[in-house]
Amino acid sequence: MLPMNSRRTIAVTRWSLAFIALAGIVLVYHRWLHVNPTTVALTLLLLILLLAAEWGLRYAVVISVAATALYNFYFLPPISTFTIADPQNWLALLAFLVTAIVASRLSERARDEASDARARQREVEALFRLSRELLETESVSSLVTSIPAAVASITGATSTLFYLLDGDRLYQAGSKRVSEIELPHLRQLAISLTGVAEEGDELQIPIHTGVRPKGLLILRGAILSQVTAEAIGGLISISIDRSQAVESIARNEAARESERLRTLIIDSITHELRTPLTSIKGAATALLDGHMKPVEGHELLTIIDEESDRLNRLVSEAVEMAQLDAQQVQMHFGPVRIWSIIEAARKSYSWVDEQHELLVNVPVNLCVRADDAMLEKVISNLLENAAKYSKPGSPITISAEEKNDTVLVSIADQGAGIEPSEQALIFERFYRGRSQALGTSGTGMGLAISRAIVEAHGGSIGVTSQPGRGSVFTLMIPKA
C-alpha cells in the first residue's frame, strides 16, 4: 500500500494529464484541423476508453461529461454556445455521452478482470512454489521449523506465526514476534476457528486434518484472497500428514529390516557355529576315551585350538559389526603411510606370502588420513579374501596411486572371480557368493565390516571382477 501523500500526488497528476489531453484534442481540432464532428467524437471516445482501461472508471466518467460539454460548445452548431439548433444533434450528443460511459464501464470491467486474473495467477504460482518447498521435506521436525519462513517468503508477509497443538509448539519468522505467554490464546484460536479470519492486518488460518484441529497459521502484512489462504492451510496440513506418513513408513521399514537382519544373524551364526562346535565336540570326546596315540591326541588338540580360534573370530566379527552399526567405535584419524599399513597386514597374515606371490607397487611416502588400526583391518580382510579365493601360487598385486585429493588402493587377484549379479551384494553382511559359499569357510561379514570402516573414513570401496579371471577390490581414501 502506498502512503496517503503519494496516492494524492498520483491522483492530482492523473487528473491534470486527463484534462490536458482533453483540452489538447479540442484545441487541435477546433483551431487547426477542421474535421467533421464524427471524427472529433471518435477521438474523444478513444481518449475516454484509454483512461478507463489505464486509470479506472471515475476518470473516464468525469472526462466523458467534460468532453460532451466541449463537443457541444465547439463542434455542434450553433458553435460557441451550449444550445443545439438541429434536434438530431441532441440525439448525437446523448449517444456520445452514453457510449462514452458504457464503453468506459466495459473497459474498466475488462481491466479489473485482467487484474484479478493476474492476481490469481500470482497466487497460484505462490501456492505452487510453497507446495514444492514443503513437499520436498520428509522430516516432520524440519518441515514444521521451515514453514513460517517459507510462507513469509512466498506470500510477502512481514511476520509469520505457526502454532501446533501437538506439543504446544510455536514457530515464528519475521519482525513481529510473540512470547510463549500467548500460547493459551493461540490454543483457543486453533481449536475454535473453523475458517479463515481477518483481524486488522492479521490473517488467521486454521490448520485442520478433516474436522480435527491441528494448529494455527497467522500472517501479518500479507494480502491474500480467502480461497488462497484456505489453500495454504490445506497445503500445510497435507505436508505435515505426508511427512508423518513417510517417517512412519521409514520406521516400519527399519523395524522389518532389523527383524530380517536379526533372523539372518541367528541363521548365519547358528550355521557357522555348528561346524566348529561339532569338530571341538568330536575331538574332545575322542580325547576323553583315552585310547589313542600321543600323535593322534596332538592332532585332536590342534583341531580344538583352530576351531576355538574360528569361534572367537566369528563372535568378534559379530560384535565389531554391531559396534560399527551403532557408531560406537572410536577412530583416531591422522597421517598414515600406506606402505606401513600393508607391511603390518602382511606380518599378521604371513601365510599369504607363503602360499602366493605377493607383488606390492606402492610409493613409500604415500600417506592417507586414516585410523591405522582400522585401515589395517580393511587391508587384511581384502588380502585374506584374495588368498582364500585364489589358487595357491597365483600372484596377488597391491598397488596405490594419488588421484586428486584421494588415494586409490587396489588389491588384485587371479582367482575365481565374482558373478556380475553378485558384485553389488558381496558388501552386504552375511552375504557370500554362491560359487564360494560351499568350498571356502567364512562368515560373510568381512567385506561388510571393511565397507563400514572405509565409509567412516569418508571414502568408498568397490570391486570389478570377471568370473574365472579374478577380482580387483579398490579403496578410495582421503589423502593426508
N, C-alpha and C positions, 0 to 999 in steps of 0.2 A: 504494500500500500504506500502511495506517495504522500508526503506531508501536505497539510492543508494549503500552505502558501504556494507550493509547487503546482497543485491542482488548479488553484485560482489563476496563476500565471498562464498555465496552459490554456484554460478556458478563454481568458481575455485574448490571447494570441490567436486562437481559432476563430473567435467571433470577428476579430479585426480582419483576418485574412478572408473570411467568407464575404463580408461586406465590401472589402476592396475588390475581390473578384467580381462580385455582382456589379459594382459601380464601373469597373473596367469594361465589362461586356456591354453595358448600356451606353457608355461613353463612346466606345469604338463604333458600335452600330448606329448610334444617333448622329455622331459628328463626322465620321469618315466613310464607313461602309454603309451605303444606303441599300439595304436589302429588304425583302418583303417581311411582314410580321411573322409569317410561319417560321422562317429561318431563325428569327430572334427568339421565338417561343421555344424551338427545339434546342437552341444553345443554352437558354436559361434552364430548361428541363434537364439537360445534361449536367449542368453545374449542380443542380439540386440532387440528382442521383449520386453524383460523386461525393457530395457532402454526407448523404445518408449512408453510403457504403463505408466511408472512412471514419466519420466522426459521430454518427448517430442521428436519430430522428429529430431531436429538438432543433439542431442546427438547420436541418432540411426544411422543417415546417416554418420556422421564422423566416428563412430566406425565401421560401415559397410565397408567403404573404407579401414580403417586400418586393419580390420580383413581379408579382401580379400588379401591385400598385404602380411600379415603374413602367411595366409593359403597357398598362392603360395610359399612363401620362405621356409617354414619349412615342409610342408606336401605334396606338389606336386613335383614329380621328374622332373628334377634333383633337389635334396634337396640343400638348402643353396644358391640358385640362383633364380633370378626372371624370368628365362626362363622356358618354358614348352616343354618337349620332345614330349609328346603324344598330338596330336591335339584334342583328346576327352577331355583332361583336360582343354583346353580352354573353351569348352562348359560348363564343370562343374563349372569352376571359374566364368564364366559370369552368369550362372544360380544361383550360390550362391549370387553374388552381387545383381542381380535383385530381387531375392527372399527376401533378407535381406531388401532392400529399400522398396519394395512393402508391405512386411509384416509390416515394421515399420510405413509406411503411414497408413495402415489399423488399426494398433494398436493405433496410435495417434488419428485417427478419432473416434475410439470407446471410447478412453479416453476423447476426447473433448465432444462427445455426452453425455457420462456419467456425465461429469462435468456440461454441460448445463442442463441436466435433474435434477441434484441436485440443481442447482441454481434456476431453475423454481419451483422445489418443495419448496425450502425455500421461494420464493416469494409468492407462493400460500398459504403457511402456514401463512406468514406475512399478506397477504390480509384477510385471514380467521380471524386471531386474531384481526385485525383492524376492520373488519366488526362487529364482536361480541361486541367489545368495544363501537363502535359508535352506533350500533342499539339498545343497551341496554338503551341508554339515550333518554328520551322522551321530555325533556325540551330543547327548542332551545337555550336558553341562556347558559345552562350548556354544551350543545353539542359543540357550537362554541368555548367556552372557553377551552374545553378539547382537541380539535382537534390537535393543534400544539404539545402538549406533547405526545399524543397518537401516532401520525405519527412519531415523532422523536424516540420514544421508539421502534416502530416496525421496522422502516427502518434503524436505526442506524445513522441517520443524526445528525451532530454536532449542527445544529441550524435549526429551522423551523419557517417560517413566513406564517401566514394565514390572508388574507385580504378579507373583504366582501364589495361589492359595496353598499349594503343596509346599510346606516348609516355611510359609511366610517369608518368601524370598523377594527381595527388591533389587532391581537393576535399573540404572539411570545413565543418561547421556545428555550432554548439552550444558547450558549455562545455569539454568534454574533447577536446583535440586531440592529434595525434601528429606527430612530426617526420618528415622525409624519410629518417631513418636506418632506419625500419621498412619502407621500400619493398621490399627483397628479401623480407621476411617476407610482406608483402601480396601480392607477385607469386606467391610459392609457394602461398599460400592460394587465390588466384584460379585458379591452374592445377589444383590438386589437389582442391578442393571439388567434389563432384558434387550436393550437396543442401544445404538449409538446416541450419546447425549452431548450437547454443547453447553458450556458454561463460561461465558466471556470468550477469551481466546483459547480456551481449553477444550479439546475434543476427547471425550471419554468413550473408549471402545471396549466392550466386554469380550472376554475370550471364553468360548464355550466348546465343550465336546458333546454334541447332541443338546440335551437340556441341562447337562451338568456344568456348573460354572467352574472355570479353570483358573482365571486370572483377570487382569485388567491392564489395558494399554492407554496411557494418557499422553496426548500430543499437544504441545503449545506452539503457536505460531504457524501452524500448517493449515492450508486452505484445501480441503478435500470435500468431495461430494459424499453424501450419506452412503451411497452404494459402494464407493471406493473404500470408505472407512470400514464398512462391514466386510468387504473382501479382504482387507488387510488383517482384520481379526480372524476370519476364517482361515487365511493362509498361515498365520502364526500357529493356530490350533492344529492344523493338519501337519505342519512341520514338526511340532513337538511330538504328536502322536507317531509320526513316521520315525523320528529318531529313537523314540522309546521302543518301537517295534523292532527296529534294526538292532538296537542293543540287546533286546530280549532274544532275538534270533541268534545273535552272536554268542550270548551266554549259553543258550541251549546247545548250539553247535559245539562250543568249547566243552560243555559237560559231556556231550556224546563222544567227542574226540578223546576226552580224558578217560571215559569209560572204555573206549576202544583200546587206547594205549595200555590201560591197566590190565585188560584181558590179554592183550598181546604180550605184555611184560610177563604176566603169570605163565602164559603158554610157553614163551621162549625160555624163560628161566627154568621152568619145570623140565622142558626138553633138554636144555643144556646141563642142568644139574644131574639128570638121571644117569648120563653116561659116566661122568667121573665117580659119582656115588656108587654105581654098580661095580666099577673097577676097584674102588677102595674097599667096598664090602667083600668082594671076592678075594682080594689079596689078603685082607685081614682074617677072613675065615680060614684060608689055607694056612696062614701063619699060626693060627690058634691050634690047628691039628697037630703041629709039631713034627710031622713025618715028612721031612724034606731035607735036602742037602743045603749046606750053607750058601752055595751059589744060587740056588733057586730062591732061598729066603731073601738074599740080597736083591734079586730081580723084583720080587714082590714088594719089598720096601721101596725100591726105586719107583715102581708104579704108584704106590701110595703117595710118595713125595711129589711126583709130577702131577698127579690128578688133584692133589690138595692145592698145588700152585694154580692149577687151572680153575678150581673152585674160587680161590681167593681173588684171582684176576676177574672172574665173572662178577663177583659181588662188588669189587672195587669199581668196575666199569659202570655197573648199575647205579651205584652211589654217586659217582662222578657225573653221570648224565643227569641225574636228578638235581645235583647242585648247580650244574650249568643252566638247566631249565629255570631254576629258581633264582638265578643270578647271585648265588651265594659263594661263588669262587672269587677270591681276591687276586687280582693280577697287578703286577708292578711293571709298568712299561718303561723302557729305556733303550738306548742304542745297543744292538746285539749284532755280532758278526755271524753271518750265515754259515761261514766255514766252521766256526766253533760249534754251532748247533749240530751240523752234520757229523762232525767228528764225535761229539758226545753220543749221538744216536748210533753211530757205528760201533762204539765201545759197548753200549748197552745191548746191542744185537750183533754180537761178534759172529754168531753162527751164519749171518747173511754173507759176510766176507768169505767164510769157509765154503759155502755152497754155491756162490755166484761170483762172477767177475763184476766188481763194483767200480764204475767209472765216474769220477767227480770232476765237473767242469764249472767251478765256482771261483770268482775273484776273491782273494784272501781278505781284502779290506772292505768288501761289500757289506753294508750294515742296514738293518731294518729297525723299526720301532716296535718292540715286542717284549713280552714276558718270556725270558729264556727257557724256563722250565716247561711252560705250556707249549711253546713253539717246538721244543724238542720232542714233546709227546706227539705232536702232529706229524713231524718228520719220521719219528719212529713207527707210528701206525702205518704210514704210507710205505715205508721201507719194508716193514714186515709183510704187508699185503703183497707188494711186488715180489718178494721172495717166495711167499706161500703159494702164489698162483702162477709161478713160472717153473719151468723145468730146471733141475739142478745143472749148474754150469752155464746157464744162459746169462747174458750181461744185463746189468741194471745201471742206468745212467741218471746221475743227479746233476742238474745244471741250474744256473741262476743268471739273471740279467736285469739291468735297470730299464724301466720304461716310464717316462715322465716322472711322477712323484711316487711311483711304486716299484717294487721288486718282484719279479716273476721267478718262482722256484718250481722246477719241473722234475718229476721222478718218472722215468720211462722204463718199461719192462717189455719183454718179448713173450709174454705168457699167453693164456687162453683168450684174453680179451673179454669184452662185455657187449652183450647184445644191445643194439640201439634203443630198443624199447625199455631197457632196464637202466640205461645210463642216468636218467633223471630220478630213479628210485633208490639208487645204491646209497645215497646220503641220508635216507630215512632210517630211523632207528629200527633195529631188529630185521631190516630187510637184507637178504642175501640172494645173490644171483642164482637162478635155477640150476645152472650148469656147475656152480661151485659149491652149492649147499650140501650136496651129498658126499663129495670127495674130500672136502677140507673142513677141519673143525673151526669154529668161530662163533661169536655171539651176535654179529650184525650191528654192534654198537660202535666199533672203532671209527668208521667214517662219519657217523653222526656226531660223535664227540669231536672229531677233527673239524668238522664244519662249524660247530658251535664255538670252538676256540678261535678259529680264523675270523668268524664274523664278530666276535668280541674284540678282536684287534682292528676292526674296521676294514677287513679285507674280504676275500671271497675264494672259493675253491671250486674247481671244475674238472671234468675228465673228457678226454677224447679217446676213442677206442675202436678197434676193428677186430671182430671175432677171428681168432686164430693167429693174429699178428701182434697182439699186445695192447697196452694201455699207457696213456700219459696223464698223470694227475698234476695239475698246475695250481699253485698257491699264488695269490696276489696280496702282498703285504705292504703297508705304507713304508716308504723309505725313511730312514732316520734323518 
